[in-house]
Amino acid sequence: MSLKHSIRMLIVEDHAGLAANLLEYFDDNQYILDFASDGLTAIHLIATNEYDVIILDVMLPGVSGFEVCRRIRSDMHCSTPIIMMTAKDQMQDKEQGFTVGADDYLVKPFNLRELQLRVDALYRRKAGFSKTPEIGIPGIHFNPGSFAVRTDNGIKIELSGTAARIFEVLIKTYPDFVSYTQLQDSVWGEREVDMNTLRTHVYSLRKLLQETFNYPMIKTLHGRGYRLIAPGTES
């Protein structure tokens, strides 16, 4: 599937050689590029521009990529898909990246073609969400265009990309449960994702929803999958 529109992309990377390679590789009409070599510059650019995808290094001078990602999601309420790239390949590092709101995680060194495929996939998903009408169940409403979840009592939160995809699968399947395999296939497609990654995403989403709406919105059915719980129903 080819992309018909240019992708507005922000690259945040302090290593001059890799930054030059990225800028050269994505230098065609399909991509419109901005560049930042530190976290504070990236935050300023994101606050003043709209991007389709953000490529964010973790080890940045001053403000780390983890903190930049956290501010994008928590302070700026920006749902633009974020790919984090880093030499840190430990599970706890990946978990931290997903917890602060990253949608994808690419370990250095990586193939530039693989990065391009991931950028294009996140863009297609983002564009697809914007055409989807609001989805509702008793007491909960989800807007796939804005990634917003709201309840009938007026409480509202905007999710990030992967969290929004997981939530959309859960709300579309309600009141039935979603199996682990169904969730993997619906959110990541043909890309292989291990169970720890899936559980980390669901754990972070469940925690965020519970803190916002003050009740356990996602129930784990051990050995089976997950189910969305409407307000006021038995969990």
N, C-alpha and C positions, 0 to 999 in steps of 0.2 A: 504494500500500500504506500503510494507516494504522498508526500506532504504538499498541499497546494498553497500554503501560506508560509511566509517567512517566520522563523522562530526568533523572538527577542530573548537573548540569553546574556546573563551576567556571569563572568568567570572571575573567581576570587582565588588568587594563587600568588604567593610571594617568591617562589622559585623562578628566576628569570628565564632559565632554559625551558622548563616545562610550560610556562606561560606563553612563550614565543611559539612553541610547538602547537599548543591548543589554538592560539589565535590564527596561526597559519592553516591548520587543518580545517577549521570551521570558517575560513575566509571564502565564502561564496554567497550567492544570492539567497540561499535557503536560510541563512542565519544572519541576524543583526546583533553585533557583539558590543558589550561594554566590559570594561576590565577594572579590577581593583586589586592592589597588592597588599592590602591590610584590611582588618575587620571594620574599623571605623569608617573608612571610605566606602566599603560595601554597604554598611548600614545607611549611610547618606544616600547612596545611589538607589537603594531599594525604597527608601522613603520618598524619593522624588521621581521615580520612574516605575513603569509597569513592565514586568518580565514574564516570559512564559516558562522558563526554566532557569534555576540558579545552580551553578557548579561551584562548590564551596570546599576549599582546602581546610583541614583541621588545624595544622600547625602554622598559625599566622602570628606576626609580630603584634604585641599589645593585646588585642582581644582575640581569643581563640575562635576557631570555627564552630565549636560546640556552643560557645556563648553567643556568637552571631546568630546561629540557628535558633537558639532559645529566644533571643530578642525579636527575631522575625516573627515567630509564632505567638509568643506571649505578650510582647509589648506592642508590636506593630499590627498584630492580627492579620498577617499576610499569609495566604494559603498557596503561594506559588510553589510548585514542586522543587525540591532541593535534592541534589546529588552530592553527597559528601565524599571527598577523596582524600586518602591518607595512607601513610605507611603503617599505621597502627592496625594490626590484623587480629588482635585478641577479641574474644567474645564480649568482654566487658566494655571495650571501646565501641564496638558496633552497637551494643545495647544502649550506651550513652547517646550515641548519635541518633538512634531511632527514638529514644525517650524525649529528646529535646525537639523532635519534629522532622527529622530527615525522612525522605521518601525512599532513598536508595543509598548504597554505600559501596564505593569502589576502592579496592586496595591497590596502592602503587607497588610495583609498576604495572600498568595496564595497557591494553591495546586501544588505540584511539578509535578504532572502528567500533569496539564494544561500547565505549563511552557514547559515541554517536547514536548507536542503536538504543541505548537507554534514554538518552535525551529525547529522541524521536518518539519513543513509546510513552514517556511521561507527558509529552505535548499532546499526543493523540488522545490520551485518557482525559487530560484537562479540557481539551476542546470538546470531547464527547459529553462530559458532565454538563457543560454550559447549555446543551440543547435538551437536557432532560427536565421534565416538569417536576414540581414538588411532589414528594412521596409522603404519605401520612398513615399513621396507625392511631388507635385511640390514645390521645394525650401527647403524641410526639409527631413532629413534622420535620422533614429533611429537604433542603434545597440543594441538589447536586451542582447547581451553577455557582453558588456562593460557598458551598460546603457548610452551610449553617444548620444547626440542630436547635429547635425551639420546642418548648412545651406549652400547653394551653395556659399556664399561669404566667407566661411572658418571659421566662428565663431562656437565654439564647447563648450559643457558643458557636464559633466557626472552627472547623477542623482543618487539619492539614491534609495533603493529598492521599497518602496511603491510609490514614485513619478514616478519611471520608469514604474511600472505596470499601473498606471493611464495614463501615457503618451502613453503607448503601446495601451491601449484600445482606446484612442482618435484618434491616428494616423491610427489604423486599421479600424476605423469606418468612417473616413473622406471620403467624405465631409458631411456625415450625422452627426446628433448630437447623444450623448450618454445620455440616461435617467439616473436619479439618481439610480433607481433600477438596471439597467443594469451595472452601474459602481460598485455598491456595490457587486453584484453577481460576477462580473468578477475579482475584486481585492481581496475581502475578502471571497468569496465562501459562505459556510453555516454559517460562524461566523456572529453573529449579530453586526452591527456597526451603531451607531446613526448618524443622519444627521449632527450634529455639527462636528463630527469627519471627515466625508467625506468632508464637506465644508472647514474645516481647512486644510486638505491635499491639496485640489484643490487650495485654496487661496495661500498657501505657494508655490506650484508649479507655479501658474500663476505669482506671484511676482518674483520668481527666473528667469523664462523664459523672462519676460519683461525687467528685469534689464540686462540680458545677451544679448538678441537679439534686444532690443530697439523697440519692438512693441508688442501689446497685442495678444499673440499667442492663448490664451484660451478665448472663449467668453461664458458668462453665458446666457442661455436661461431661463429666470425666470419661475419657475413652471414646467420646462421640463427637463433641464439637461445642458450639456456642449458640445461645438463644437470647434474643432481645426481650426485655421485660418492660411492659407498659406501666406508666405510673398507677399506683393504687392496686396493682394486681399482685398475686402471690409470687414471690421470687423463688 
